[in-house]
Amino acid sequence: MKTFVDKSEILARTAALRRFNLWEEKHTHVMGGQEALAAVGAIYDLLPPESRRRGFDPSGLRAMHLSLSYLDGSS
């Protein structure tokens, strides 16, 4: 990850994020249940076969949810 050291780089990045936020406000997309499930299926199909055969370990998800809960104040 690049470290910003120059004020002009920080200002340019801030301006780019503002432009993105404006764009995103006009281009919101809400996915329905069928569309979301199809998207998950398409992503799953991209996994190599050996990954699909491997068991699922949810401990990483639990750790991530706990970490994120501190951000929204629910912990």
BADREN-565962 format. One line per field, with one value per residue (C-alpha): residue in one letter; x negated, y, z negated. Coordinates in steps of 0.001 Angstrom, whole numbers. Each point is the difference from the previous one (the first is absolute). Layout:
r (a; ...) $
x (X; ...) $
y (Y; ...) $
z (Z; ...) $
This chain:
r (m; k; t; f; v; d; k; s; e; i; l; a; r; t; a; a; l; r; r; f; n; l; w; e; e; k; h; t; h; v; m; g; g; q; e; a; l; a; a; v; g; a; i; y; d; l; l; p; p; e; s; r; r; r; g; f; d; p; s; g; l; r; a; m; h; l; s; l; s; y; l; d; g; s; s) $
x (0; -1295; -590; 1015; -2822; 991; 2892; 984; 403; 2290; 2072; 225; 1126; 2581; 1374; 153; 1938; 2454; 528; 611; 2506; 1923; -34; 1090; 2996; 1301; -825; 1316; 846; 2155; -196; 2989; -247; -122; -2615; -2139; 178; -959; -2971; -1183; 329; -2043; -2736; 34; -448; -3215; -1590; -2411; 1466; -2390; 1292; 3589; -785; -1669; 2098; 1187; -1471; 2186; -2465; -1424; 3485; 726; -3200; 833; 3551; -1332; -2505; 2646; 2408; -2413; 243; 3774; 90; 1980; -2637) $
y (0; 3411; 2502; 3555; 2420; 2943; 2350; 180; -3794; 86; 2807; -1839; -3205; 1912; 1605; -3410; -1471; 2919; -574; -3688; 774; 2283; -2669; -2696; 2080; -1; -3637; -1926; -3606; -2156; -3682; -2262; -3404; -2006; 2294; -142; -3792; -223; 2306; -2171; -3059; 1679; 886; -3563; -1317; 2037; -1914; -2773; -3500; -754; 3047; -1118; -3414; 1511; 285; 3404; 1498; 2873; 1120; 2717; 1382; 28; 1941; 2483; 508; 611; 2538; 1765; 90; 2347; 2416; 353; -3; -3216; -1576) $
z (0; 945; -2779; 846; -732; 2115; -786; 3678; 105; -3028; 1522; 3320; -1744; -2034; 3171; 1705; -2933; 107; 3730; -650; -2770; 2364; 2699; -2461; -1152; 3578; 725; -2975; 697; -2210; 739; -420; -1655; 3234; 1503; -3153; -112; 3680; -669; -2898; 2231; 2734; -2500; -1356; 3541; 266; -2885; 929; -519; -2892; -1862; 456; -1508; -3067; -3169; -1138; -3178; -1285; -2706; 2252; 607; -3712; -665; 2764; -1305; -3510; 1315; 2075; -2940; -1778; 2906; -180; -3794; -394; -2263) $
